[in-house]
Amino acid sequence: MRRLVVDGDRVEEYRIPAGAENFKNYLVEKFPGDADRIRALMDYSVDMFRQVRKLKANSRFKDKIQIPFQAPKVVANLNRTYSGLLDKFGITNTRLREVMETFTSFSGVPSGRSSAIMATGAMLSSMTRCFRPYGFFDEYPAKMALLFQQRGGEIRFGSEVEKILVVNGKTTGVKVQGDDGAIRADKVITTIDPMVAMRKLVGEENLPPQYVKRLDNIIMSASSINVALGLDDQIDLASMDLDYPYNVVSTGLGTSGKLFNGFLAGDNAFDENCFHVAVICPSLTTGAKNTVTIRCTPFALNHWKEWRENDYKKYREEKERWGDFFIGIAEKYFIPGLRQHIVMKDISTPATYARYSGSPTGSIYDMASLVTQFGPKRLPMATPISGLYQPKFSHGLYGTMMNGVQVVDLLLDRKFNNGNSLFAPVS
C-alpha cells in the first residue's frame, strides 16, 4: 500500500510492504527510535491473530470453555480499542501512529472506537490474504451464479422479499412481493441490512425483547462517496507508481475521529483540511482501458436520498460538487493533470448504496466494527428464529467469502469446515 499523510505543506510518504515480518522491518527502519516497541507490538499482533484463527466461527459450549486457554490474547483484548493497543506498547510517536491507524480507517471507524482485534486482523489479513479474482471483478459473481443455476438454483431479479415467514418461532419460508403464494423453506439466509431483515421482514413481534434491545443499540457502518473515472489513452498511469491495492492519502492523526463524528452527527466532516481518500487504478492490474476509482468514507445518508427522490437538480449539484472535490485531491497528490484526461465519470452517493443494497442508511459494511459490537457483542449468525441465519458483516472479498463458508458449515452441522472461522474444509 502507498500511504501519504498530509500536514499543511508537509507530505509524509510510506510504502507498506506485504507480509507482517516485512512490515515490521520497514517500520523499524523508518522509526529506529521506536524499534523495540514496534517489534513487541508486531510480534504480539501476529500471535493474537494466530490465536484468532484457532477459534470456531459459531462457538458451542465446549468451544467457549476452551477459548481462555487457546486464545488468551483474544480474551485480553475483547474490550480494547486499537488506540488502546498502541498505548499498551507505548506507541506515542505521532507519525508512527498515523501509519498504524491506517488499517482502522478503511471501515470509517477511528482507532479510539475500533476493536483492537478487528484492526489487527484487517492489518495482517490485508498483508497476507489480499485476493482478487482472475479476470474482471464481475466475472467472479457471474461464474458463481452460473454454477448455482447449473445445480438447480433459481435467481430472481426485481423480486423483493415482503416478509420472512415465522410460525411459532421457526421460519417457514418467504413471501415475495407480487407472488400469489409463498416460497416454503426450513432454512432461510438473509444478507440484507439486519435492521431491515429483523425489524421489517421478521417483525419485532416475533423477536425476544432482549434481541430487540440489541437492535436498538446497534450503530450501522458509514456510507460512502465513490468516484469512478474512465480516462483517455494519453495519460500514462503506469509511470505514476499507483499499482498498489490502495493508494491512501489523508490529513494527520485525529482525522478519522473527526470524520466519524461528522458521520454520527448525520452528515460528514470532509474539507480541504480534513480528509481520508483511497485511490485505486484497476486497469493497472487488468490491463484494460485506463480507470481510476476514488473511495471516500465516512458519509451519512443525510439528505442524499431525499434530494434524489424530490430534488434531482440539487442531488446532481451536490454529487458533482463532492466528486470534483475528491478528484481534486487525487489530482493533487497522485495523478497530476487528472481532470483533462477524464472521458467518463460516475459518482456513487449514500443514496446509491441505499438503493442497491437495501440498507436504509446506505451502510457499506453492515454493522460498524466498533469495539462495543464486536466478537460476542455482535449479532450472532444464528438468529433467535429457528432456521433463519444472518451472516456477519465483513470487509473485502476474502472475508465475505468466509461468511459464506461459515453459514454453509453451520447448516451442515460442521461437516463442511469443522466449525473453523477460516476455510479449512473437512477432507
C-alpha positions as CSV (number, residue, x, y, z in Angstrom):
1,M,0.0,0.0,0.0
2,R,1.2,3.5,-0.7
3,R,0.3,5.8,2.2
4,L,0.5,9.6,2.2
5,V,-0.1,11.7,5.3
6,V,-0.6,15.5,4.8
7,D,0.1,18.0,7.5
8,G,-0.1,21.5,6.0
9,D,2.6,21.8,3.3
10,R,4.4,18.6,4.6
11,V,3.6,15.3,3.0
12,E,5.0,12.1,4.5
13,E,5.0,9.1,2.2
14,Y,5.2,5.4,3.2
15,R,5.1,2.2,1.2
16,I,3.7,-0.5,3.3
17,P,5.0,-3.9,2.1
18,A,3.3,-7.3,2.0
19,G,4.0,-9.7,4.9
20,A,4.0,-9.0,8.6
21,E,7.7,-9.5,9.0
22,N,8.5,-7.2,6.1
23,F,6.2,-4.6,7.6
24,K,7.9,-4.8,11.0
25,N,11.3,-4.4,9.4
26,Y,10.1,-1.5,7.4
27,L,8.7,0.3,10.4
28,V,11.9,-0.3,12.4
29,E,13.9,1.2,9.5
30,K,11.5,4.3,9.4
31,F,11.3,4.7,13.1
32,P,14.5,3.4,14.7
33,G,13.8,5.2,18.0
34,D,10.7,3.0,18.4
35,A,12.3,-0.2,17.2
36,D,11.8,-2.2,20.4
37,R,8.2,-1.1,20.8
38,I,7.5,-1.8,17.1
39,R,8.9,-5.4,17.4
40,A,6.9,-6.0,20.6
41,L,3.6,-4.7,19.1
42,M,4.0,-6.6,15.8
43,D,5.0,-9.9,17.5
44,Y,2.1,-9.6,19.8
45,S,-0.3,-8.8,16.9
46,V,0.9,-11.8,14.9
47,D,0.4,-14.1,17.8
48,M,-3.0,-12.7,18.6
49,F,-4.1,-13.1,15.0
50,R,-2.8,-16.7,15.1
51,Q,-5.0,-17.3,18.2
52,V,-8.0,-15.8,16.4
53,R,-7.5,-18.4,13.6
54,K,-8.0,-21.2,16.2
55,L,-11.4,-20.0,17.2
56,K,-14.6,-21.5,15.9
57,A,-17.0,-19.4,13.9
58,N,-20.1,-20.3,15.9
59,S,-18.9,-21.4,19.3
60,R,-20.6,-24.3,21.1
61,F,-20.3,-24.7,24.9
62,K,-17.2,-26.9,24.7
63,D,-15.6,-24.4,22.3
64,K,-16.3,-21.5,24.7
65,I,-14.7,-23.1,27.8
66,Q,-11.5,-23.7,25.7
67,I,-11.2,-20.1,24.5
68,P,-9.2,-18.7,27.5
69,F,-6.6,-21.5,27.1
70,Q,-6.5,-21.4,23.2
71,A,-6.7,-17.7,22.8
72,P,-5.7,-15.7,25.9
73,K,-4.6,-12.7,23.9
74,V,-8.0,-12.6,22.2
75,V,-9.8,-12.7,25.6
76,A,-7.5,-10.0,26.9
77,N,-8.3,-7.7,24.0
78,L,-12.1,-8.2,23.7
79,N,-12.9,-4.8,25.1
80,R,-9.7,-3.0,24.0
81,T,-9.7,-0.4,21.2
82,Y,-6.9,-0.3,18.6
83,S,-5.8,3.0,20.1
84,G,-5.6,1.2,23.5
85,L,-3.5,-1.5,22.0
86,L,-1.0,1.1,20.7
87,D,-1.0,2.7,24.1
88,K,-0.3,-0.7,25.7
89,F,3.0,-0.9,23.8
90,G,4.0,2.7,24.4
91,I,3.5,3.8,20.7
92,T,3.3,7.6,21.2
93,N,5.2,8.8,18.2
94,T,2.5,10.7,16.2
95,R,4.0,9.8,12.8
96,L,4.1,6.1,13.7
97,R,0.6,6.1,15.0
98,E,-0.6,7.7,11.7
99,V,0.8,4.7,9.8
100,M,-0.5,2.1,12.2
101,E,-4.0,3.6,12.3
102,T,-4.3,3.3,8.5
103,F,-6.0,0.0,9.0
104,T,-8.9,1.1,11.2
105,S,-9.8,4.0,8.8
106,F,-10.7,1.6,6.0
107,S,-14.0,1.0,7.7
108,G,-14.5,4.6,8.6
109,V,-14.1,3.9,12.3
110,P,-11.4,5.8,14.4
111,S,-8.8,3.8,16.3
112,G,-10.3,5.0,19.6
113,R,-13.5,3.2,18.9
114,S,-12.4,0.3,16.6
115,S,-11.8,-3.2,18.1
116,A,-8.1,-3.9,18.6
117,I,-8.7,-7.5,17.3
118,M,-10.6,-6.3,14.2
119,A,-8.0,-3.7,13.3
120,T,-5.2,-6.2,13.8
121,G,-7.0,-8.7,11.7
122,A,-7.5,-6.1,9.0
123,M,-3.9,-5.2,9.0
124,L,-2.5,-8.7,8.9
125,S,-5.1,-10.2,6.6
126,S,-4.6,-7.4,4.1
127,M,-0.9,-8.2,4.0
128,T,-1.3,-12.0,3.7
129,R,-4.7,-12.7,2.3
130,C,-5.4,-9.8,-0.1
131,F,-7.0,-11.5,-3.1
132,R,-8.7,-10.6,-6.3
133,P,-10.4,-12.9,-8.7
134,Y,-8.9,-13.7,-12.1
135,G,-10.1,-11.5,-14.9
136,F,-12.6,-8.7,-14.2
137,F,-14.4,-8.5,-10.9
138,D,-17.9,-9.1,-12.4
139,E,-16.7,-12.4,-13.8
140,Y,-16.5,-13.9,-10.4
141,P,-20.1,-13.4,-9.3
142,A,-21.2,-14.3,-12.8
143,K,-19.5,-17.7,-12.6
144,M,-20.8,-18.3,-9.1
145,A,-24.3,-17.5,-10.4
146,L,-23.9,-19.9,-13.3
147,L,-22.7,-22.7,-11.0
148,F,-25.7,-22.1,-8.7
149,Q,-28.1,-22.3,-11.7
150,Q,-26.4,-25.4,-13.1
151,R,-27.1,-27.1,-9.7
152,G,-30.8,-26.3,-9.9
153,G,-30.8,-22.9,-8.2
154,E,-33.1,-20.1,-9.4
155,I,-32.1,-16.4,-9.3
156,R,-34.9,-13.9,-9.4
157,F,-34.3,-10.3,-10.2
158,G,-36.7,-7.5,-9.3
159,S,-38.3,-9.8,-6.7
160,E,-38.4,-8.0,-3.4
161,V,-39.0,-10.1,-0.3
162,E,-42.0,-8.8,1.5
163,K,-41.9,-11.0,4.6
164,I,-39.8,-13.7,6.2
165,L,-42.5,-16.1,7.4
166,V,-42.3,-17.2,11.0
167,V,-44.6,-19.7,12.8
168,N,-44.1,-20.5,16.5
169,G,-40.5,-19.2,16.4
170,K,-39.5,-21.1,13.3
171,T,-39.0,-19.8,9.8
172,T,-41.3,-21.4,7.2
173,G,-40.1,-19.5,4.1
174,V,-40.5,-16.1,2.4
175,K,-43.3,-14.1,0.8
176,V,-42.1,-12.3,-2.4
177,Q,-43.9,-9.1,-3.4
178,G,-46.4,-9.8,-6.2
179,D,-46.3,-13.6,-5.8
180,D,-49.6,-15.4,-5.2
181,G,-48.1,-17.8,-2.7
182,A,-45.1,-18.2,-0.5
183,I,-41.7,-19.9,-1.2
184,R,-41.6,-22.6,1.5
185,A,-38.3,-23.5,3.2
186,D,-37.0,-24.7,6.5
187,K,-33.8,-22.7,6.2
188,V,-33.6,-19.0,5.2
189,I,-30.4,-17.0,4.9
190,T,-30.6,-13.2,4.8
191,T,-27.7,-10.9,3.9
192,I,-29.7,-7.6,3.8
193,D,-29.2,-4.9,6.4
194,P,-30.1,-6.5,9.8
195,M,-32.4,-3.6,10.6
196,V,-34.5,-4.4,7.5
197,A,-34.3,-8.2,8.0
198,M,-35.2,-8.2,11.7
199,R,-37.5,-5.2,12.1
200,K,-39.3,-5.2,8.8
201,L,-39.1,-8.7,7.3
202,V,-39.3,-10.8,10.5
203,G,-41.1,-8.2,12.7
204,E,-40.3,-7.3,16.3
205,E,-43.4,-9.2,17.4
206,N,-41.5,-12.4,16.5
207,L,-38.3,-11.5,18.3
208,P,-37.3,-11.8,22.0
209,P,-37.3,-8.4,23.8
210,Q,-33.6,-8.7,24.6
211,Y,-32.8,-9.1,20.9
212,V,-34.9,-6.1,20.0
213,K,-32.9,-4.1,22.7
214,R,-29.7,-5.2,21.0
215,L,-31.0,-3.9,17.7
216,D,-31.8,-0.6,19.3
217,N,-28.2,-0.1,20.3
218,I,-26.5,-1.1,17.0
219,I,-24.6,1.6,15.1
220,M,-24.5,0.7,11.4
221,S,-21.4,1.4,9.4
222,A,-21.0,4.5,7.4
223,S,-21.9,5.1,3.8
224,S,-19.5,6.5,1.1
225,I,-19.0,8.5,-2.0
226,N,-17.2,6.7,-4.7
227,V,-16.0,8.3,-7.9
228,A,-15.3,6.0,-10.9
229,L,-13.4,7.5,-13.8
230,G,-12.6,6.3,-17.3
231,L,-9.6,8.1,-18.7
232,D,-8.2,8.6,-22.2
233,D,-5.2,6.8,-23.7
234,Q,-3.0,9.9,-23.4
235,I,-2.3,9.5,-19.7
236,D,0.4,7.1,-18.5
237,L,-0.8,5.7,-15.2
238,A,1.9,3.1,-15.2
239,S,4.5,5.8,-14.7
240,M,2.9,7.2,-11.6
241,D,3.6,4.5,-9.0
242,L,0.0,3.6,-8.5
243,D,0.0,-0.2,-8.9
244,Y,-1.0,-0.9,-5.3
245,P,-4.2,-2.4,-3.9
246,Y,-4.7,1.0,-2.3
247,N,-3.1,4.4,-2.6
248,V,-4.3,6.3,0.5
249,V,-3.9,10.0,1.4
250,S,-5.3,11.7,4.5
251,T,-4.6,14.5,6.8
252,G,-2.8,13.7,10.1
253,L,-3.6,12.0,13.3
254,G,-7.2,12.6,14.6
255,T,-8.7,12.8,11.1
256,S,-10.6,9.5,11.4
257,G,-12.1,10.7,14.7
258,K,-13.3,14.0,13.2
259,L,-14.7,12.2,10.1
260,F,-16.5,9.6,12.3
261,N,-18.0,12.3,14.5
262,G,-19.3,14.1,11.4
263,F,-20.9,10.8,10.3
264,L,-22.5,10.3,13.7
265,A,-23.9,13.8,13.6
266,G,-25.8,12.8,10.4
267,D,-23.6,14.4,7.8
268,N,-19.8,14.4,7.0
269,A,-16.8,16.3,8.1
270,F,-14.7,16.4,4.9
271,D,-13.0,19.6,3.9
272,E,-9.6,20.6,2.5
273,N,-8.0,20.3,6.0
274,C,-9.7,17.0,7.0
275,F,-9.9,14.1,4.5
276,H,-9.2,10.4,4.0
277,V,-9.3,9.2,0.4
278,A,-8.3,5.9,-1.3
279,V,-7.3,5.9,-4.9
280,I,-7.3,2.7,-6.9
281,C,-6.3,2.0,-10.5
282,P,-7.9,-1.3,-11.5
283,S,-6.6,-1.0,-15.1
284,L,-3.0,-1.3,-14.0
285,T,-3.9,-4.9,-12.9
286,T,-6.4,-5.9,-15.5
287,G,-4.6,-4.3,-18.5
288,A,-7.9,-2.7,-19.7
289,K,-8.6,0.9,-20.6
290,N,-7.4,3.4,-18.0
291,T,-9.7,3.5,-15.0
292,V,-9.5,5.1,-11.6
293,T,-11.7,4.7,-8.5
294,I,-11.7,7.3,-5.7
295,R,-13.2,5.9,-2.5
296,C,-14.2,8.3,0.3
297,T,-15.6,7.2,3.7
298,P,-17.4,8.0,6.0
299,F,-20.6,9.8,4.9
300,A,-24.0,9.6,6.4
301,L,-27.2,9.3,4.3
302,N,-28.3,12.8,5.4
303,H,-30.3,14.5,2.6
304,W,-29.0,12.3,-0.2
305,K,-32.0,10.1,-0.6
306,E,-34.4,12.9,-0.2
307,W,-32.6,15.0,-2.8
308,R,-32.5,12.1,-5.3
309,E,-36.2,11.5,-4.9
310,N,-37.6,15.0,-4.6
311,D,-35.0,17.5,-5.9
312,Y,-32.8,15.8,-8.5
313,K,-31.2,19.0,-9.6
314,K,-29.9,19.6,-6.1
315,Y,-28.8,16.0,-5.9
316,R,-26.8,16.3,-9.1
317,E,-25.2,19.6,-8.0
318,E,-24.1,18.1,-4.6
319,K,-22.9,14.9,-6.3
320,E,-20.8,16.8,-8.8
321,R,-19.5,19.2,-6.1
322,W,-18.2,16.3,-3.9
323,G,-17.0,14.4,-6.9
324,D,-15.0,17.4,-8.0
325,F,-13.6,17.9,-4.5
326,F,-12.3,14.3,-4.4
327,I,-11.0,14.4,-8.0
328,G,-9.0,17.5,-6.9
329,I,-7.4,15.5,-4.0
330,A,-6.5,12.6,-6.3
331,E,-5.1,15.1,-8.8
332,K,-3.0,17.0,-6.3
333,Y,-1.4,14.0,-4.6
334,F,-1.4,11.1,-7.1
335,I,-2.3,11.9,-10.7
336,P,-1.2,15.4,-12.0
337,G,-3.5,16.7,-14.7
338,L,-6.2,14.1,-14.0
339,R,-9.1,16.3,-14.9
340,Q,-8.0,16.9,-18.5
341,H,-8.0,13.1,-19.2
342,I,-11.4,12.2,-17.9
343,V,-13.7,10.7,-20.6
344,M,-16.3,9.1,-18.4
345,K,-17.4,9.8,-14.8
346,D,-19.8,8.0,-12.5
347,I,-20.3,9.1,-8.9
348,S,-22.0,6.9,-6.3
349,T,-23.5,8.6,-3.2
350,P,-25.0,7.3,0.0
351,A,-28.4,7.3,-1.8
352,T,-26.8,4.9,-4.4
353,Y,-25.7,2.4,-1.8
354,A,-29.1,2.7,-0.1
355,R,-30.9,2.0,-3.4
356,Y,-28.8,-1.0,-4.5
357,S,-28.1,-2.7,-1.1
358,G,-31.5,-2.1,0.5
359,S,-29.8,-0.6,3.6
360,P,-31.9,2.3,4.7
361,T,-28.8,4.2,5.9
362,G,-26.7,3.3,2.8
363,S,-24.4,1.3,5.1
364,I,-21.5,-0.3,3.2
365,Y,-20.2,-2.7,5.8
366,D,-23.3,-3.7,7.7
367,M,-22.7,-3.1,11.5
368,A,-19.8,-0.8,12.3
369,S,-16.7,-2.5,13.5
370,L,-16.8,-0.8,16.9
371,V,-15.3,-2.5,20.0
372,T,-18.8,-2.2,21.6
373,Q,-20.3,-4.5,18.9
374,F,-17.5,-6.9,18.1
375,G,-16.9,-10.6,19.0
376,P,-19.6,-11.9,21.4
377,K,-21.2,-8.5,21.3
378,R,-22.1,-8.8,17.6
379,L,-25.4,-10.2,16.4
380,P,-24.9,-13.9,16.0
381,M,-25.1,-15.7,12.7
382,A,-27.9,-17.9,14.1
383,T,-30.8,-15.6,14.8
384,P,-33.5,-16.2,17.5
385,I,-35.7,-17.5,14.8
386,S,-35.0,-21.2,14.2
387,G,-33.9,-21.8,10.7
388,L,-33.1,-18.2,10.0
389,Y,-29.4,-17.2,9.5
390,Q,-27.7,-13.8,9.1
391,P,-24.0,-13.9,8.1
392,K,-21.9,-11.4,9.9
393,F,-20.5,-8.2,8.3
394,S,-17.1,-8.2,6.7
395,H,-14.6,-6.1,4.8
396,G,-13.4,-7.3,1.4
397,L,-13.8,-10.2,-0.9
398,Y,-12.0,-12.9,1.3
399,G,-13.8,-12.0,4.5
400,T,-17.2,-12.0,2.6
401,M,-16.4,-15.5,1.2
402,M,-15.6,-16.7,4.7
403,N,-19.0,-15.6,5.8
404,G,-20.5,-17.8,3.1
405,V,-18.3,-20.7,4.2
406,Q,-19.3,-20.3,7.8
407,V,-23.0,-20.3,7.2
408,V,-22.8,-23.3,4.9
409,D,-20.8,-25.1,7.7
410,L,-23.5,-24.1,10.2
411,L,-26.2,-25.5,8.0
412,L,-24.3,-28.8,7.6
413,D,-23.5,-29.2,11.4
414,R,-19.8,-28.6,10.8
415,K,-19.4,-31.4,8.3
416,F,-18.0,-28.9,5.7
417,N,-15.5,-26.8,7.5
418,N,-15.4,-28.3,11.0
419,G,-16.6,-25.0,12.6
420,N,-13.5,-23.1,11.6
421,S,-13.7,-19.4,11.1
422,L,-11.4,-19.6,8.1
423,F,-11.5,-22.0,5.2
424,A,-10.1,-25.4,6.2
425,P,-12.5,-27.9,4.7
426,V,-13.0,-31.4,6.2
427,S,-11.3,-33.9,3.9
